[in-house]
Amino acid sequence: MGKIPPYHFLGRAALEAVVASPIKFAHIVLKTNQYDTSVAWWLDFLEAAPRHANPFITFLSYDDEHHRMAIANVPKLEAANRKAVGVEHFAFTYATIDDLLGQYERMKAKGISPYWMINHGMTLSAYYRDPDGNQVETQVDTLSLDEADVFMQSPVFAANPIGIEVDFDQLVARRRAGESVAALTDYTTAGK
């Protein structure tokens, strides 16, 4: 395969043919003026380990990535303005509904509860706020990618692209009673 010339020498059609999408989302970096509190919260929330830490920055990961998050110590930051543009939230996917519900119970036992719990149709999700008010979603996929594509093109999704609020305490009780994953994640009965 020949070497691809720099993009500015290519015509538009040739450029579009060589553009590649990223292979994964690697990490996020947060800045905080509550460094020790924020680092401790995220290490616990993600059940992560620090890959490197010093008084300015901590790199942490919970998997085989060298870091999934970094937290920078910036003492003189102003409080976040919730009416400003920016990131709404970011999300972490769990392997199973039992893992998601286990995370919910683990955090609840520490006095940390989600501010919103919802069945989006393609995911079942709980949303939290970290010490700085950053919003983080914990979720489990409830549909395959093909099923999610069909669902997101449906009139049901078009009528309500946000989802249906649910109660994770009820979901935990139903799961402990032996209810199936399919029943717990069913969008047509969510919230009932």
Backbone as CSV, one residue per row, in Angstrom:
resi,resn,N_x,N_y,N_z,CA_x,CA_y,CA_z,C_x,C_y,C_z
1,MET,0.846,-1.176,0.000,0.000,0.000,0.000,0.888,1.234,0.000
2,GLY,0.599,2.176,-0.889,1.405,3.377,-1.014,1.148,4.358,0.107
3,LYS,2.091,5.263,0.272,1.967,6.299,1.284,0.895,7.302,0.853
4,ILE,0.031,7.682,1.792,-1.031,8.649,1.491,-0.441,10.050,1.624
5,PRO,-0.615,10.885,0.606,-0.050,12.237,0.672,-0.766,13.080,1.726
6,PRO,-0.119,14.162,2.188,-0.776,15.048,3.155,-2.141,15.498,2.638
7,TYR,-3.076,15.725,3.571,-4.462,16.017,3.210,-4.615,17.243,2.321
8,HIS,-3.782,18.232,2.471,-3.979,19.455,1.686,-3.652,19.270,0.200
9,PHE,-3.030,18.154,-0.147,-2.766,17.860,-1.551,-3.860,17.008,-2.185
10,LEU,-4.770,16.518,-1.368,-5.821,15.648,-1.877,-7.045,16.458,-2.268
11,GLY,-7.763,15.986,-3.243,-9.057,16.581,-3.556,-10.073,16.147,-2.509
12,ARG,-11.226,16.774,-2.491,-12.261,16.477,-1.496,-12.666,15.005,-1.509
13,ALA,-12.894,14.427,-2.668,-13.315,13.018,-2.753,-12.232,12.104,-2.204
14,ALA,-10.982,12.384,-2.539,-9.885,11.555,-2.040,-9.742,11.705,-0.530
15,LEU,-9.900,12.916,-0.023,-9.811,13.157,1.414,-10.890,12.383,2.156
16,GLU,-12.125,12.435,1.659,-13.214,11.714,2.308,-12.966,10.208,2.313
17,ALA,-12.252,9.711,1.331,-11.973,8.273,1.251,-10.951,7.829,2.290
18,VAL,-10.074,8.719,2.794,-9.029,8.318,3.735,-9.321,8.731,5.173
19,VAL,-10.370,9.478,5.418,-10.702,9.887,6.779,-11.191,8.674,7.557
20,ALA,-10.667,8.510,8.762,-11.035,7.367,9.603,-11.640,7.848,10.911
21,SER,-12.604,7.111,11.411,-13.185,7.398,12.719,-12.258,6.862,13.801
22,PRO,-12.309,7.444,15.004,-11.517,6.884,16.101,-11.950,5.447,16.386
23,ILE,-11.074,4.680,17.014,-11.419,3.298,17.343,-12.052,3.164,18.716
24,LYS,-11.898,4.177,19.585,-12.529,4.137,20.907,-12.478,5.521,21.536
25,PHE,-13.292,5.708,22.557,-13.211,6.899,23.390,-12.257,6.545,24.523
26,ALA,-11.166,7.275,24.670,-10.093,6.870,25.573,-10.245,7.376,27.006
27,HIS,-10.455,8.667,27.189,-10.499,9.187,28.552,-11.136,10.572,28.589
28,ILE,-11.355,11.018,29.818,-11.855,12.366,30.064,-10.977,12.966,31.157
29,VAL,-10.766,14.275,31.100,-9.989,14.974,32.117,-10.908,16.009,32.770
30,LEU,-10.956,15.960,34.083,-11.732,16.924,34.847,-10.778,17.859,35.577
31,LYS,-11.180,19.109,35.733,-10.419,20.045,36.550,-11.274,20.373,37.768
32,THR,-10.627,20.545,38.906,-11.365,20.749,40.145,-10.592,21.654,41.091
33,ASN,-11.331,22.317,41.977,-10.710,23.046,43.078,-10.927,22.296,44.399
34,GLN,-11.457,21.079,44.298,-11.641,20.177,45.443,-10.872,18.879,45.151
35,TYR,-9.582,19.018,44.945,-8.770,17.934,44.403,-8.872,16.636,45.199
36,ASP,-8.541,16.668,46.480,-8.530,15.433,47.269,-9.924,14.800,47.330
37,THR,-10.946,15.628,47.508,-12.322,15.127,47.573,-12.741,14.513,46.245
38,SER,-12.428,15.186,45.156,-12.817,14.701,43.834,-12.080,13.414,43.478
39,VAL,-10.783,13.364,43.721,-10.020,12.152,43.426,-10.573,10.982,44.228
40,ALA,-10.806,11.186,45.513,-11.341,10.105,46.357,-12.707,9.640,45.861
41,TRP,-13.573,10.585,45.482,-14.911,10.230,45.013,-14.828,9.379,43.754
42,TRP,-14.046,9.808,42.778,-13.962,9.078,41.518,-13.279,7.724,41.670
43,LEU,-12.229,7.654,42.496,-11.595,6.353,42.733,-12.611,5.371,43.298
44,ASP,-13.423,5.841,44.244,-14.441,4.978,44.839,-15.569,4.684,43.862
45,PHE,-16.086,5.717,43.216,-17.239,5.551,42.323,-16.950,4.557,41.210
46,LEU,-15.766,4.657,40.619,-15.400,3.774,39.518,-14.692,2.500,39.988
47,GLU,-14.465,2.397,41.289,-13.652,1.302,41.830,-12.353,1.212,41.021
48,ALA,-11.742,2.379,40.866,-10.555,2.536,40.037,-9.292,2.525,40.893
49,ALA,-8.175,2.503,40.205,-6.871,2.598,40.847,-6.116,3.766,40.226
50,PRO,-5.338,4.483,41.038,-4.525,5.546,40.459,-3.358,4.934,39.676
51,ARG,-3.160,5.392,38.458,-2.011,4.940,37.653,-0.796,5.825,37.936
52,HIS,-1.070,7.083,38.265,-0.039,8.037,38.675,-0.761,9.145,39.428
53,ALA,-0.159,9.614,40.506,-0.762,10.706,41.271,0.334,11.605,41.821
54,ASN,0.086,12.904,41.748,0.955,13.884,42.387,0.055,15.041,42.822
55,PRO,0.594,16.078,43.430,-0.282,17.159,43.908,-1.028,17.910,42.810
56,PHE,-0.630,17.758,41.546,-1.306,18.458,40.460,-2.320,17.605,39.707
57,ILE,-2.014,16.309,39.499,-2.892,15.501,38.655,-2.863,14.043,39.087
58,THR,-4.026,13.414,38.959,-4.139,11.974,39.189,-4.725,11.347,37.941
59,PHE,-4.066,10.292,37.458,-4.557,9.494,36.343,-5.124,8.215,36.943
60,LEU,-6.360,7.853,36.580,-6.944,6.653,37.148,-7.587,5.796,36.075
61,SER,-7.676,4.507,36.389,-8.278,3.564,35.458,-8.925,2.431,36.232
62,TYR,-9.890,1.803,35.611,-10.580,0.653,36.188,-10.490,-0.554,35.265
63,ASP,-9.717,-0.430,34.184,-9.634,-1.517,33.212,-8.238,-1.559,32.604
64,ASP,-8.121,-2.063,31.385,-6.817,-2.219,30.759,-6.300,-0.957,30.072
65,GLU,-7.032,0.134,30.145,-6.571,1.405,29.583,-5.610,2.056,30.584
66,HIS,-4.546,2.687,30.086,-3.574,3.303,30.996,-4.202,4.382,31.865
67,HIS,-5.200,5.082,31.351,-6.033,5.940,32.202,-7.358,6.204,31.490
68,ARG,-8.427,6.121,32.242,-9.762,6.433,31.718,-10.172,7.834,32.118
69,MET,-9.525,8.350,33.159,-9.854,9.676,33.648,-8.597,10.279,34.257
70,ALA,-8.498,11.579,34.149,-7.487,12.318,34.890,-8.204,13.449,35.615
71,ILE,-7.725,13.764,36.786,-8.302,14.852,37.579,-7.172,15.820,37.893
72,ALA,-7.346,17.057,37.444,-6.328,18.084,37.623,-6.705,19.023,38.759
73,ASN,-5.730,19.369,39.565,-5.906,20.267,40.695,-5.691,21.699,40.226
74,VAL,-6.785,22.465,40.154,-6.728,23.864,39.739,-7.456,24.667,40.822
75,PRO,-6.733,25.089,41.868,-7.351,25.653,43.073,-8.228,26.881,42.892
76,LYS,-7.956,27.740,41.930,-8.683,29.010,41.846,-9.813,29.000,40.837
77,LEU,-10.405,27.851,40.590,-11.532,27.764,39.657,-12.786,28.381,40.264
78,GLU,-13.606,28.952,39.414,-14.918,29.429,39.833,-15.889,28.256,39.805
79,ALA,-16.984,28.383,40.520,-18.029,27.352,40.497,-18.589,27.239,39.083
80,ALA,-19.002,26.037,38.733,-19.577,25.801,37.404,-20.881,26.579,37.247
81,ASN,-21.103,27.093,36.066,-22.330,27.786,35.734,-23.219,26.799,34.981
82,ARG,-24.263,26.330,35.612,-25.135,25.325,35.012,-25.879,25.833,33.779
83,LYS,-25.869,27.148,33.568,-26.553,27.709,32.395,-25.592,27.968,31.242
84,ALA,-24.323,27.589,31.409,-23.340,27.790,30.343,-23.302,26.557,29.435
85,VAL,-22.855,26.759,28.226,-22.681,25.626,27.309,-21.581,24.720,27.839
86,GLY,-21.613,23.479,27.418,-20.581,22.536,27.834,-21.121,21.125,27.859
87,VAL,-20.367,20.259,28.458,-20.740,18.845,28.541,-21.916,18.684,29.494
88,GLU,-22.933,17.968,29.065,-24.092,17.674,29.916,-23.761,16.546,30.892
89,HIS,-23.269,15.446,30.373,-22.861,14.318,31.207,-22.015,13.366,30.380
90,PHE,-21.392,12.430,31.045,-20.716,11.337,30.363,-21.155,10.053,31.037
91,ALA,-20.988,8.929,30.343,-21.595,7.678,30.799,-20.592,6.538,30.833
92,PHE,-20.828,5.628,31.779,-20.059,4.399,31.905,-21.029,3.224,31.801
93,THR,-20.697,2.252,30.966,-21.546,1.086,30.740,-21.074,-0.080,31.594
94,TYR,-22.015,-0.725,32.244,-21.748,-1.940,33.019,-22.093,-3.158,32.176
95,ALA,-21.475,-4.281,32.516,-21.627,-5.500,31.715,-23.018,-6.108,31.848
96,THR,-23.595,-6.040,33.047,-24.889,-6.683,33.292,-25.768,-5.783,34.141
97,ILE,-27.053,-6.082,34.143,-27.973,-5.335,35.009,-27.632,-5.567,36.476
98,ASP,-27.159,-6.764,36.799,-26.776,-7.038,38.190,-25.594,-6.162,38.613
99,ASP,-24.648,-5.936,37.706,-23.536,-5.039,38.000,-24.031,-3.610,38.200
100,LEU,-24.939,-3.157,37.346,-25.487,-1.803,37.466,-26.250,-1.639,38.782
101,LEU,-27.107,-2.594,39.087,-27.872,-2.517,40.336,-26.958,-2.650,41.551
102,GLY,-25.899,-3.441,41.420,-24.916,-3.555,42.498,-24.203,-2.237,42.746
103,GLN,-23.852,-1.524,41.678,-23.230,-0.204,41.809,-24.198,0.759,42.490
104,TYR,-25.461,0.703,42.098,-26.478,1.549,42.714,-26.548,1.274,44.225
105,GLU,-26.617,0.014,44.605,-26.706,-0.336,46.023,-25.434,0.044,46.787
106,ARG,-24.285,-0.155,46.175,-23.009,0.183,46.812,-22.927,1.677,47.094
107,MET,-23.298,2.495,46.117,-23.242,3.937,46.312,-24.318,4.410,47.291
108,LYS,-25.501,3.819,47.214,-26.580,4.198,48.133,-26.171,3.928,49.578
109,ALA,-25.468,2.822,49.821,-25.006,2.495,51.167,-24.017,3.541,51.691
110,LYS,-23.368,4.261,50.790,-22.431,5.325,51.167,-23.113,6.681,51.240
111,GLY,-24.440,6.713,51.027,-25.180,7.965,51.070,-25.153,8.735,49.759
112,ILE,-24.775,8.059,48.665,-24.714,8.704,47.354,-25.793,8.078,46.478
113,SER,-26.802,8.864,46.180,-27.924,8.367,45.383,-27.988,9.090,44.051
114,PRO,-28.487,8.420,43.032,-28.654,9.102,41.752,-29.754,10.152,41.845
115,TYR,-29.623,11.194,41.049,-30.673,12.211,41.000,-31.717,11.867,39.955
116,TRP,-31.413,10.872,39.106,-32.358,10.507,38.045,-32.120,9.063,37.665
117,MET,-33.195,8.298,37.535,-33.137,6.896,37.128,-34.144,6.723,36.000
118,ILE,-33.696,6.135,34.884,-34.541,6.141,33.698,-34.269,4.935,32.807
119,ASN,-35.323,4.474,32.168,-35.198,3.474,31.108,-35.261,4.252,29.802
120,HIS,-34.127,4.312,29.094,-34.056,5.040,27.822,-34.537,4.176,26.653
121,GLY,-34.851,2.933,26.912,-35.234,2.017,25.838,-34.062,1.158,25.420
122,MET,-32.957,1.802,25.060,-31.758,1.049,24.675,-30.791,0.894,25.838
123,THR,-31.012,1.667,26.921,-30.231,1.517,28.142,-31.145,1.705,29.352
124,LEU,-30.711,1.147,30.459,-31.287,1.407,31.773,-30.216,2.199,32.506
125,SER,-30.558,3.369,33.052,-29.536,4.308,33.508,-29.851,4.947,34.843
126,ALA,-28.777,5.240,35.579,-28.850,6.038,36.807,-27.832,7.162,36.666
127,TYR,-28.245,8.388,36.984,-27.404,9.569,36.842,-27.014,10.113,38.217
128,TYR,-25.727,10.416,38.366,-25.169,10.929,39.613,-24.484,12.272,39.356
129,ARG,-24.171,12.975,40.454,-23.343,14.181,40.390,-22.126,13.963,41.283
130,ASP,-20.955,14.302,40.763,-19.738,14.206,41.573,-19.645,15.427,42.485
131,PRO,-18.613,15.546,43.321,-18.526,16.686,44.254,-18.544,18.056,43.589
132,ASP,-18.129,18.138,42.322,-18.159,19.413,41.601,-19.450,19.618,40.814
133,GLY,-20.356,18.657,40.863,-21.603,18.766,40.130,-21.545,18.190,38.727
134,ASN,-20.395,17.613,38.327,-20.331,16.941,37.023,-21.311,15.777,37.026
135,GLN,-22.040,15.641,35.938,-23.065,14.610,35.852,-22.514,13.380,35.151
136,VAL,-22.740,12.226,35.765,-22.234,10.969,35.228,-23.361,9.945,35.209
137,GLU,-23.479,9.284,34.085,-24.495,8.246,33.896,-23.842,6.880,34.062
138,THR,-24.507,6.008,34.811,-24.149,4.593,34.841,-25.274,3.878,34.113
139,GLN,-24.913,2.945,33.236,-25.939,2.337,32.394,-25.601,0.895,32.092
140,VAL,-26.632,0.188,31.636,-26.453,-1.125,31.040,-27.243,-1.117,29.739
141,ASP,-26.639,-1.672,28.693,-27.354,-1.775,27.421,-28.467,-2.804,27.566
142,THR,-29.639,-2.463,27.053,-30.782,-3.367,27.143,-31.164,-3.948,25.787
143,LEU,-30.553,-3.426,24.738,-30.800,-3.892,23.377,-29.468,-4.102,22.674
144,SER,-29.457,-4.974,21.699,-28.279,-5.098,20.840,-28.175,-3.840,19.992
145,LEU,-27.051,-3.649,19.328,-26.890,-2.474,18.472,-27.945,-2.441,17.376
146,ASP,-28.217,-3.587,16.745,-29.247,-3.627,15.703,-30.626,-3.312,16.278
147,GLU,-30.934,-3.884,17.442,-32.229,-3.614,18.081,-32.338,-2.141,18.476
148,ALA,-31.242,-1.565,18.976,-31.245,-0.145,19.353,-31.469,0.740,18.132
149,ASP,-30.855,0.388,17.003,-31.071,1.157,15.772,-32.548,1.148,15.372
150,VAL,-33.171,-0.028,15.423,-34.595,-0.146,15.078,-35.436,0.675,16.065
151,PHE,-35.137,0.532,17.367,-35.892,1.259,18.390,-35.773,2.770,18.192
152,MET,-34.559,3.243,17.909,-34.344,4.683,17.780,-34.953,5.267,16.508
153,GLN,-35.336,4.426,15.570,-36.029,4.871,14.359,-37.544,4.702,14.478
154,SER,-37.993,4.196,15.617,-39.421,3.889,15.776,-40.229,5.110,16.201
155,PRO,-41.543,5.065,15.981,-42.423,6.144,16.455,-42.441,6.233,17.984
156,VAL,-42.220,5.109,18.667,-42.183,5.116,20.138,-41.040,6.007,20.623
157,PHE,-39.864,5.830,20.034,-38.717,6.653,20.416,-38.924,8.105,19.989
158,ALA,-39.440,8.308,18.805,-39.681,9.669,18.315,-40.626,10.429,19.244
159,ALA,-41.611,9.732,19.809,-42.569,10.370,20.707,-41.946,10.706,22.063
160,ASN,-40.908,9.975,22.460,-40.269,10.198,23.757,-38.800,9.775,23.665
161,PRO,-37.923,10.638,23.120,-36.527,10.258,22.950,-35.709,10.286,24.240
162,ILE,-36.305,10.666,25.351,-35.598,10.696,26.628,-35.791,9.383,27.387
163,GLY,-37.010,8.936,27.563,-37.260,7.684,28.257,-38.281,7.813,29.368
164,ILE,-38.357,6.762,30.168,-39.356,6.652,31.224,-38.652,6.499,32.561
165,GLU,-38.997,7.356,33.509,-38.379,7.274,34.831,-38.744,5.960,35.507
166,VAL,-37.771,5.407,36.227,-37.948,4.148,36.947,-37.394,4.311,38.361
167,ASP,-37.701,3.357,39.209,-37.240,3.351,40.600,-36.282,2.178,40.776
168,PHE,-35.007,2.470,41.003,-34.026,1.397,41.132,-34.262,0.539,42.378
169,ASP,-34.823,1.110,43.450,-35.149,0.280,44.618,-36.156,-0.800,44.222
170,GLN,-37.146,-0.422,43.424,-38.118,-1.412,42.948,-37.455,-2.439,42.026
171,LEU,-36.561,-1.982,41.168,-35.867,-2.909,40.273,-35.008,-3.893,41.064
172,VAL,-34.324,-3.406,42.100,-33.520,-4.292,42.957,-34.422,-5.334,43.606
173,ALA,-35.547,-4.906,44.157,-36.476,-5.843,44.813,-37.020,-6.859,43.813
174,ARG,-37.369,-6.402,42.637,-37.890,-7.316,41.613,-36.818,-8.318,41.179
175,ARG,-35.585,-7.863,41.040,-34.497,-8.765,40.642,-34.248,-9.799,41.726
176,ARG,-34.247,-9.364,42.981,-34.051,-10.304,44.104,-35.177,-11.322,44.185
177,ALA,-36.359,-10.933,43.720,-37.507,-11.844,43.708,-37.443,-12.810,42.530
178,GLY,-36.410,-12.676,41.688,-36.214,-13.618,40.595,-36.705,-13.161,39.241
179,GLU,-37.095,-11.890,39.128,-37.589,-11.410,37.842,-36.460,-11.383,36.809
180,SER,-36.803,-11.647,35.576,-35.809,-11.733,34.504,-35.292,-10.352,34.099
181,VAL,-34.126,-10.345,33.478,-33.554,-9.114,32.938,-34.507,-8.509,31.907
182,ALA,-35.080,-9.345,31.067,-36.008,-8.858,30.033,-37.191,-8.132,30.661
183,ALA,-37.727,-8.666,31.736,-38.873,-8.026,32.397,-38.461,-6.700,33.042
184,LEU,-37.274,-6.665,33.651,-36.812,-5.457,34.324,-36.480,-4.332,33.348
185,THR,-36.078,-4.684,32.150,-35.650,-3.676,31.174,-36.693,-3.385,30.109
186,ASP,-37.834,-4.060,30.166,-38.884,-3.891,29.151,-39.369,-2.436,29.131
187,TYR,-39.248,-1.807,27.988,-39.615,-0.385,27.862,-41.124,-0.183,27.944
188,THR,-41.891,-1.143,27.466,-43.355,-0.969,27.452,-43.959,-1.007,28.846
189,THR,-43.250,-1.591,29.809,-43.759,-1.646,31.189,-42.926,-0.826,32.148
190,ALA,-41.950,-0.097,31.642,-41.066,0.696,32.502,-41.854,1.722,33.297
191,GLY,-41.463,1.889,34.551,-42.100,2.876,35.401,-43.426,2.465,35.995
192,LYS,-43.847,1.237,35.717,-45.149,0.781,36.221,-44.970,-0.123,37.406
